[in-house]
Amino acid sequence: MAGVGDIDVFFSYDHADRGRVRPLVGEVTRHGWAVWWDTDLSVGSKWRDVLTDRLDHARAVCVIWTVNSVCSQFVRDEAARANRRGVLVPIRLDPVDQPLGFGEIQCADLSRPGRAADEMRQVIICLEKLVNCAAPVDMDTWGPEIVFSSATRTAAYGVGEARRFLEHIRARSDMFAANPGAAAALQSALTGVRDTYAVVGESINTYLAPAMQHSAVTLDRYRPLADGRLVTHISQQRGHCKQIAQVYIQNGGLRDSLPVSVGTDVKDELDNLIYGLSNADGDLFRAMAAIGGALASQSAILVNLLLAGQEREAEARLRNDEAVLLPMRQDVNDGMAEVERLSTELGVTI
């Protein structure tokens, strides 16, 4: 299946260790990285395909070795897959030996309380190197059409994650209504998604304005865009959905609002949805940043054509870009409408 966007850090672990892994996920998330950590394989083979896609697109893979995971064939397979790509970051939570084939790889040892903080700092340093060394999209090789197409798929993924999350909350709204932490987390999530959709829609409209308004393609319009105005606008105005993970795990947050009678399976499902939405923001922002860069590159081409006196060629290129960008804008508009509709149903002000 196609990738759904950039995943910075993938967590591979045994499901029985979920509670022990959650603080590590929180620590990594606080550094601003997009995290994928749901390896619940009980829901079927389709989910396994999704998980493999995330694993193969992650810039770094943290494998958590415990007494449970060293016996897990799934975790060992994921570790081997990450090791082949050179992105494996092993972390030991129990005093266990790494499985055969991994003994030569340096492993961060968090099983020793006196050394855990120092070891975690080394993990963060390692993750920074892996995340930051990833090559950016080469616009000359890929072309803006590929970037726009990829961004469209990523936006659709974010819409799906947001819808899934909101429908889950709506089905259990009575559990969250009386808790201030729940309201704060929901508001943070919805506002972040809406703002992210809004800014990319505005940027597309700015770029396509002459085509949609049947006005002239001019240097005055496209020179500022070629200098990166839309990239800056997206960076400044996007939402910050990643913050929902922090609101969620803090004391009094959304998870704490669940009654004690709620089973572990429901809490685990909510864990998955929360972090899925947090990651959706990371995926969406990367895609939208790519759109900003693509629009800047295309604006520079238009500027060069106009300077060369090729107005008709500039207009023809803009019409071609319109055909690529209009479906993307529609997806964004539909996503924003869906978020606002569901937030109204939930009674959450955004």
C-alpha positions in Angstrom: 0.0 0.0 0.0 1.1 3.6 -0.5 2.7 5.5 2.4 0.4 7.9 4.2 3.1 10.5 5.1 6.2 10.8 7.1 6.6 8.9 10.4 9.5 10.1 12.4 9.7 7.4 15.1 8.0 4.0 15.1 7.8 2.0 18.4 7.9 -1.7 18.2 7.0 -3.5 21.4 4.9 -6.4 22.9 1.3 -5.5 23.6 1.6 -6.6 27.2 4.2 -3.7 27.8 1.9 -0.9 26.5 1.7 0.8 29.9 5.5 0.8 30.2 6.0 2.1 26.7 3.6 5.0 27.0 6.0 7.3 29.0 8.7 6.7 26.3 6.2 7.7 23.7 5.3 10.8 25.6 9.0 11.8 26.0 9.6 11.4 22.2 6.4 13.2 21.3 7.4 16.2 23.5 10.4 16.6 21.1 7.9 17.4 18.3 8.3 14.1 16.4 5.5 12.2 14.7 5.3 8.9 16.5 3.6 5.6 15.5 3.3 3.1 18.3 0.2 0.9 17.9 1.2 -2.7 17.2 -2.1 -4.4 18.3 -2.2 -7.2 15.7 -5.4 -8.8 16.9 -7.7 -6.8 14.6 -6.6 -8.7 11.5 -4.3 -8.9 8.5 -5.3 -5.5 7.1 -4.1 -3.8 10.2 -0.8 -5.7 9.8 -0.5 -4.2 6.4 -1.0 -0.7 7.8 1.6 -1.3 10.5 4.2 -2.6 8.0 3.6 0.5 5.9 4.3 2.8 8.9 7.4 0.7 9.8 8.8 1.0 6.3 8.3 4.8 6.2 9.6 5.6 9.7 12.9 7.5 9.9 13.8 5.7 13.2 12.4 2.6 14.8 12.6 2.2 18.6 12.4 -1.5 19.5 11.6 -2.1 23.2 13.2 -5.3 24.6 11.5 -6.8 27.6 10.9 -10.3 28.9 7.8 -10.3 26.8 9.2 -8.8 23.5 12.3 -11.0 23.3 9.9 -13.9 22.8 7.7 -12.1 20.2 8.3 -13.1 16.6 6.5 -9.9 15.5 8.9 -7.7 17.4 11.9 -9.6 16.3 10.8 -9.3 12.6 10.2 -5.6 13.0 13.6 -5.1 14.6 15.3 -7.1 11.7 13.4 -5.0 9.1 14.5 -1.7 10.8 18.1 -3.0 11.1 18.3 -3.7 7.4 17.4 0.0 6.7 19.9 1.2 9.3 17.2 2.9 11.5 17.1 0.6 14.5 17.3 2.1 18.0 17.0 -0.7 20.6 15.9 0.1 24.1 16.1 -2.4 27.0 13.4 -2.1 29.8 14.2 -5.4 31.5 17.7 -6.9 32.2 17.4 -9.3 29.2 19.8 -10.2 26.4 18.8 -9.0 22.9 17.7 -11.9 20.6 20.2 -13.7 18.4 21.2 -11.5 15.6 21.1 -8.2 17.5 23.8 -8.8 20.1 26.3 -6.6 18.3 24.0 -3.6 18.2 24.4 -1.1 21.1 21.3 -1.0 23.2 20.1 1.8 25.5 19.6 0.2 28.9 16.7 1.8 30.8 16.4 -1.2 33.2 18.9 0.4 35.6 17.2 3.3 37.5 20.4 5.1 38.2 21.4 5.3 34.6 18.0 5.6 32.9 18.0 9.4 32.5 21.5 9.4 30.9 20.6 6.5 28.6 17.4 8.2 27.5 19.3 11.3 26.6 21.5 9.1 24.3 18.3 7.7 22.8 17.1 11.3 22.0 20.5 12.2 20.4 20.3 9.1 18.3 16.8 9.8 17.2 17.7 13.4 16.3 20.4 12.1 14.0 18.2 9.6 12.2 15.2 12.0 11.9 17.2 14.9 10.6 19.3 13.0 8.1 16.3 12.0 6.0 16.6 13.4 2.5 14.0 16.0 1.6 11.8 15.7 -1.5 13.7 16.6 -4.6 11.3 18.8 -6.5 13.5 18.6 -9.7 13.2 14.8 -9.7 9.7 14.3 -8.4 7.9 17.4 -9.8 5.2 19.3 -8.0 2.4 17.0 -9.3 3.9 14.1 -7.4 4.1 16.2 -4.2 0.5 17.4 -4.6 -0.7 13.9 -5.2 1.1 12.5 -2.2 -0.2 15.4 -0.1 -3.8 14.6 -1.2 -3.4 11.0 0.1 -2.0 12.2 3.3 -4.7 14.8 3.9 -7.3 12.0 3.3 -5.5 9.9 5.9 -5.7 12.8 8.4 -9.4 13.3 7.7 -10.0 9.6 8.3 -8.1 9.6 11.6 -9.9 12.7 12.8 -13.3 11.2 11.9 -12.5 7.9 13.6 -11.4 9.7 16.7 -14.4 12.0 16.9 -16.9 9.2 16.3 -15.3 7.2 19.1 -15.6 10.2 21.5 -19.2 10.9 20.4 -20.2 7.3 21.1 -18.8 7.7 24.7 -19.6 11.4 25.2 -21.2 10.8 28.6 -17.9 9.6 29.9 -16.1 12.9 29.1 -18.7 15.6 29.5 -18.0 16.5 33.1 -14.2 16.5 33.0 -12.3 19.7 32.2 -9.2 17.9 31.0 -11.3 16.0 28.5 -12.8 19.3 27.1 -9.3 20.8 26.8 -7.9 17.8 24.9 -10.9 17.7 22.5 -10.7 21.4 21.9 -6.9 21.2 21.2 -7.4 18.3 18.7 -10.3 19.9 16.8 -8.8 23.3 16.6 -5.5 22.0 15.4 -7.0 19.9 12.6 -9.3 22.7 11.5 -6.4 25.3 11.5 -4.2 23.0 9.5 -6.8 22.4 6.9 -7.7 26.1 6.7 -4.1 27.3 6.0 -3.4 24.9 3.2 -6.7 25.8 1.6 -5.9 29.5 1.8 -2.5 28.9 0.3 -3.9 26.9 -2.7 -6.5 29.7 -3.3 -3.7 32.3 -3.2 -1.7 30.5 -5.8 -4.7 29.8 -8.1 -6.4 33.2 -7.8 -5.7 34.4 -11.3 -7.0 31.1 -12.8 -10.1 31.1 -10.7 -10.8 34.9 -11.1 -9.9 34.9 -14.9 -7.3 37.6 -14.2 -3.8 38.2 -15.5 -0.8 36.2 -14.3 1.5 39.0 -13.1 5.0 39.3 -11.6 3.6 41.3 -8.7 1.6 38.3 -7.6 4.1 35.5 -8.0 7.4 37.1 -7.0 6.5 37.0 -3.3 5.2 33.5 -3.6 8.5 32.4 -5.3 10.3 33.8 -2.3 8.5 31.4 0.0 5.6 33.4 1.4 3.3 30.4 1.4 5.8 28.2 3.1 6.1 30.8 5.9 2.3 31.3 6.0 1.7 27.5 6.4 4.4 27.2 9.2 2.9 30.1 11.1 -0.8 29.4 10.8 -1.0 25.6 11.0 -2.6 23.9 13.9 -0.7 22.0 16.6 -2.5 18.7 16.9 0.6 17.1 18.4 -0.2 18.9 21.6 -3.2 16.7 22.2 -0.8 13.9 23.2 0.5 16.0 26.0 -3.0 17.1 27.1 -4.1 13.5 27.0 -1.4 12.0 29.2 -1.2 14.7 31.8 -3.0 14.4 35.1 -6.7 15.2 34.7 -6.5 14.8 30.9 -8.7 12.8 28.6 -7.6 9.3 29.7 -8.1 10.1 33.4 -11.7 11.2 32.7 -12.6 7.6 32.0 -14.5 5.9 34.8 -12.7 3.1 36.7 -15.3 0.7 35.4 -14.1 1.2 31.8 -12.1 -1.8 30.6 -8.5 -1.9 29.4 -9.6 -2.6 25.8 -11.5 0.7 25.7 -8.6 2.6 27.1 -6.2 0.9 24.7 -8.5 1.9 21.8 -8.5 5.5 23.0 -4.7 5.4 23.2 -4.5 4.3 19.6 -6.9 7.0 18.4 -5.2 9.8 20.4 -1.8 9.1 19.1 -3.1 8.4 15.6 -4.6 11.9 15.6 -1.4 13.3 17.0 0.6 11.6 14.2 -2.0 12.7 11.6 -1.0 16.3 12.4 2.6 15.5 11.8 1.8 13.8 8.5 -0.4 16.6 7.4 2.0 19.3 8.3 4.8 17.6 6.4 2.6 17.2 3.4 1.4 20.8 3.6 5.0 22.1 3.9 5.8 20.1 0.8 2.8 21.9 -0.9 4.2 25.2 0.2 7.6 24.3 -1.3 6.0 23.1 -4.5 3.9 26.3 -4.9 7.1 28.3 -4.4 8.9 26.3 -7.0 6.0 26.7 -9.5 5.8 30.4 -8.7 9.5 30.7 -9.6 8.8 29.0 -13.0 5.9 31.4 -13.6 8.2 34.4 -12.8 10.8 33.2 -15.2 8.3 32.7 -18.0 6.9 36.2 -17.4 10.3 37.8 -17.4 11.0 36.1 -20.7 7.7 37.5 -22.1 6.0 34.1 -22.3 2.7 35.1 -20.8 0.7 32.4 -22.6 3.0 29.7 -21.4 2.7 31.0 -17.9 -1.1 30.9 -18.1 -1.1 27.4 -19.6 1.1 26.1 -16.7 -1.2 27.7 -14.1 -4.2 25.9 -15.7 -2.3 22.6 -15.5 -1.6 23.3 -11.8 -5.2 24.1 -11.3 -6.2 20.6 -12.5 -3.9 19.1 -9.9 -4.6 21.4 -7.0 -8.5 21.7 -7.2 -9.1 18.0 -6.0 -6.6 18.7 -3.1 -8.5 21.8 -2.2 -11.8 20.0 -2.2 -10.4 17.3 0.1 -9.2 19.9 2.5 -12.5 21.8 2.4 -14.4 18.5 3.0 -12.1 17.6 5.9 -12.6 21.0 7.5 -16.4 20.8 7.1 -16.4 17.3 8.7 -14.3 18.5 11.7 -16.6 21.5 12.3 -19.8 19.4 11.9 -18.6 16.8 14.4 -17.4 19.4 16.8 -20.8 21.0 16.8 -22.4 17.6 17.5 -20.1 17.1 20.4 -20.7 20.6 21.7 -17.0 21.6 21.6 -16.2 25.2 20.7 -13.3 25.6 18.2 
